Amino acid sequence: MIPAQFDYHAPTSVDEALQLLRDADDAKVLAGGQSLIPVLRLRLAAPATIVDLGRIASLRGVREDGDAVVIGAMTPHHEVADHPLVREHALLLALATETVADPQIRHRGTLGGALVHADPAGDLLAPALALGAQMVIQGSGGTRTVDASDFFQGLFTTVVGEDELLSEIRVPKHTGWGAQYEKFTRVAQQWSIVAVAATVRVEGGTIAEARVALTNMGSTPVRATAVEQALVGAAPTQEAVRAAAASAAEGTQPPSDTNGDADYRRHLATVLTARAVLAAAG
């Protein structure tokens, strides 16, 4: 199908983009376009205005800022996955990004676009939550920073307002932490049926700290805090990790669809959590 008619703008600065959003009655922001363009073609959305952020150079790139790695919202997936700063200090994010769709999508899609799209089956929401990322949002009222735990509000919904933009993602350094992203799908390049993002710090033969988050186990990514607490102080053995992972699905509300019902997803969550933690712990 062909999208409905819309006005197209390609600003070259954040200020210009924000002005366009303020002036438009019904606008959509185009980042990588890998989610928005299919929606437009199917006419599931018919905005009057499209604001393309592709020409705003300040929204791209990866840099170091003290104890954080800062990633521009318009940085493509392949740059995030391959960047040495990300791989050294936020390995979990790099590993999860490598699983996103296919090389073509990873060269066009962007980290910020994926996070704002907020698809609960998307593979980058749970790693951002597990790593304690912070989202920097710019708007007419200035700049504000929101924790990942408060950023995702519901199905395809975030705290970013209609006249605001996600400008960068600040990821606290997890240097030396092991990491693994375990993703279960029926076919290659599919959205996750269930996935688990795990990063752990092993010290003296035991797990000193652990961060675990689940993909597609609710309308937003879910932090498996019971698993994290059970892992601290435990040896990274199969028996201990599987015992901790048994509580992975507690408090979750997974969907039921043609890929599996809620009980099936709860079972997957426990299995994948054990795999992810064991791999992250080496």
C-alpha positions in Angstrom: 0.0 0.0 0.0 1.0 3.6 -0.4 1.1 5.9 2.7 -1.5 8.7 3.1 -0.2 12.2 2.1 1.9 14.1 4.6 4.2 17.0 4.8 7.9 16.1 5.1 10.6 18.0 6.9 14.3 17.2 7.5 15.7 19.6 10.0 19.4 20.0 10.6 19.3 20.9 14.3 17.4 19.8 17.4 16.0 23.3 17.9 14.6 23.2 14.4 13.1 19.8 14.9 11.4 20.9 18.2 10.0 24.0 16.5 8.5 21.8 13.8 6.9 19.5 16.4 5.5 22.5 18.3 4.0 24.0 15.1 2.5 20.7 13.8 -1.0 19.5 14.9 -0.3 15.8 14.1 3.4 14.9 13.6 5.4 11.7 13.8 9.2 11.6 14.3 11.2 9.5 11.8 14.4 8.1 13.2 15.6 5.0 11.4 12.1 4.4 10.0 12.3 0.6 10.3 9.1 0.5 12.4 7.4 3.7 11.3 7.6 3.2 7.5 5.8 -0.2 7.5 3.1 1.4 9.7 2.7 4.3 7.3 2.5 1.9 4.3 -0.2 -0.1 5.9 -2.0 3.1 6.9 -2.1 2.1 10.5 -1.0 5.7 11.1 -1.6 8.7 8.9 0.1 11.7 10.4 -0.1 15.1 8.7 3.6 15.8 9.2 6.8 13.7 9.3 9.9 15.2 11.0 13.0 13.2 9.8 15.9 13.4 12.3 18.4 11.9 9.9 20.2 15.1 9.1 20.9 16.1 12.7 24.5 15.2 13.2 24.5 16.1 16.9 22.2 13.1 17.6 24.6 10.5 16.4 27.8 9.0 18.0 29.2 7.4 21.1 31.3 9.1 23.7 32.6 8.6 27.2 31.5 10.9 30.0 32.9 10.0 33.4 31.3 6.8 34.6 28.8 6.6 31.7 28.9 5.8 28.0 26.7 8.3 26.1 25.0 7.2 22.9 23.2 9.6 20.6 19.6 8.6 19.9 20.2 8.5 16.1 23.2 6.2 16.3 22.5 3.2 14.1 22.4 -0.3 15.7 25.5 -1.5 13.9 27.6 1.4 15.3 26.3 0.6 18.8 27.1 -3.1 18.5 30.6 -2.5 17.1 31.7 0.5 19.1 34.7 -0.3 21.4 33.4 1.9 24.2 30.1 0.0 24.2 31.7 -3.4 24.0 34.1 -2.5 26.9 31.7 -0.8 29.3 28.2 -2.0 28.3 28.7 -5.4 26.7 25.1 -6.4 27.3 23.8 -3.7 25.0 26.3 -4.6 22.3 25.3 -8.3 22.4 21.6 -7.6 22.4 21.9 -5.2 19.5 23.7 -7.9 17.4 20.4 -9.9 17.6 18.2 -7.1 16.1 16.6 -8.3 12.8 19.2 -8.4 10.0 22.2 -6.4 8.8 20.1 -4.1 6.6 17.8 -3.2 9.5 20.8 -2.8 11.8 22.4 -0.3 9.4 19.2 1.8 9.2 17.5 1.4 12.5 18.6 3.5 15.5 18.9 2.9 19.3 16.7 5.9 20.1 14.1 5.0 17.6 13.8 1.5 19.0 13.5 2.7 22.6 10.9 5.3 21.9 8.9 2.9 19.7 8.7 0.8 22.9 7.6 -2.5 21.4 7.6 -5.0 24.3 9.1 -7.6 22.0 11.9 -5.3 21.0 15.4 -6.4 22.0 16.9 -3.2 23.3 14.4 -2.2 26.0 15.4 -4.9 28.5 19.1 -4.3 28.2 18.6 -0.6 28.8 16.6 -1.5 31.9 19.1 -4.0 33.2 22.0 -1.6 32.7 20.2 1.3 34.5 20.3 3.5 31.4 19.1 7.1 31.6 17.2 8.8 28.8 17.9 12.4 28.0 14.8 14.1 26.6 14.7 17.6 25.0 11.6 19.7 24.6 10.3 23.2 24.7 10.5 23.2 28.5 14.2 22.3 28.4 16.1 19.1 29.0 15.2 16.3 31.5 16.7 13.0 32.3 14.5 9.9 33.0 15.6 6.5 34.3 14.8 3.5 32.1 12.6 2.2 34.9 10.3 5.2 34.5 10.7 5.7 30.7 8.5 2.8 29.4 4.9 3.4 30.4 3.0 0.8 28.5 2.5 -0.9 25.1 4.3 1.3 22.5 4.2 4.2 25.1 7.0 6.2 26.7 7.2 9.4 28.7 8.4 11.4 25.6 5.8 14.0 24.9 4.5 15.1 21.5 6.7 18.1 21.4 9.8 16.3 22.8 12.7 14.3 21.4 14.9 11.6 22.9 18.4 13.0 22.3 20.8 10.6 24.0 21.0 7.5 26.2 23.4 7.5 29.1 24.5 4.0 30.1 26.4 3.5 33.4 29.7 1.7 32.9 29.6 -2.0 33.7 33.3 -2.5 33.0 34.4 -6.1 33.5 30.9 -7.4 33.9 30.0 -10.6 32.0 26.9 -10.4 29.8 24.6 -12.4 27.7 21.3 -11.9 25.8 19.3 -15.1 25.3 16.6 -14.7 22.7 14.1 -17.3 21.8 12.3 -17.2 18.4 10.7 -19.7 16.0 12.4 -18.4 12.9 15.5 -16.2 12.2 15.2 -12.4 12.4 11.9 -12.7 14.3 10.8 -10.5 17.2 11.6 -12.2 20.5 8.9 -14.6 21.8 10.8 -14.2 25.1 14.4 -13.0 25.7 16.5 -12.4 28.8 19.2 -9.7 29.3 21.7 -10.6 32.0 24.9 -9.0 33.2 26.8 -10.1 36.2 30.0 -9.3 38.1 31.8 -12.3 39.5 34.3 -11.7 42.3 36.2 -14.4 44.3 34.3 -17.2 42.7 30.9 -15.9 43.6 28.4 -13.5 42.0 28.8 -10.1 43.6 26.2 -8.2 41.5 23.6 -9.2 39.0 21.2 -7.4 36.7 18.5 -9.3 34.8 15.6 -8.0 32.7 13.0 -9.8 30.5 11.8 -9.1 27.0 8.1 -9.6 26.0 6.9 -10.7 29.4 4.6 -7.8 29.8 3.6 -4.5 28.2 7.0 -3.1 29.2 10.4 -4.7 30.0 10.5 -6.4 33.4 13.4 -6.3 35.9 13.7 -9.8 37.5 14.7 -8.4 40.9 14.0 -11.7 42.8 16.5 -13.5 40.5 19.1 -10.7 41.1 18.7 -11.0 44.9 19.0 -14.7 44.8 22.1 -14.7 42.7 24.2 -12.3 44.9 26.6 -14.4 46.9 25.9 -17.6 45.0 28.5 -19.6 43.1 27.9 -19.5 39.4 27.1 -23.2 39.2 24.2 -24.7 37.2 22.4 -25.8 40.4 22.6 -22.4 42.1 21.7 -20.4 39.0 18.8 -22.6 38.0 17.4 -22.3 41.6 17.6 -18.5 41.4 16.2 -18.5 37.8 13.1 -20.4 39.0 11.6 -17.1 40.2 12.2 -15.2 36.9 8.5 -15.1 35.8 7.2 -13.9 39.2 5.0 -10.8 38.8 5.1 -10.9 35.0 2.1 -10.6 32.7 3.2 -12.2 29.4 0.9 -12.2 26.4 -0.8 -15.2 24.8 -0.7 -15.3 21.0 0.1 -17.7 18.1 3.7 -18.0 19.2 2.8 -19.3 22.7 0.5 -18.8 25.6 1.4 -17.1 28.9 2.4 -20.3 30.7 4.7 -21.3 27.9 6.4 -17.9 28.1 6.8 -18.1 31.9 8.5 -21.5 31.4 10.8 -20.0 28.7 11.7 -17.1 31.0 13.1 -19.5 33.7 15.0 -21.5 31.2 16.5 -18.6 29.3 17.4 -16.7 32.5 19.4 -19.7 33.7 21.2 -19.9 30.3 21.9 -16.1 30.2 23.2 -15.9 33.8 25.5 -19.0 33.3 26.9 -17.6 30.1 27.4 -14.1 31.6 29.2 -15.6 34.6 31.5 -17.5 32.2 
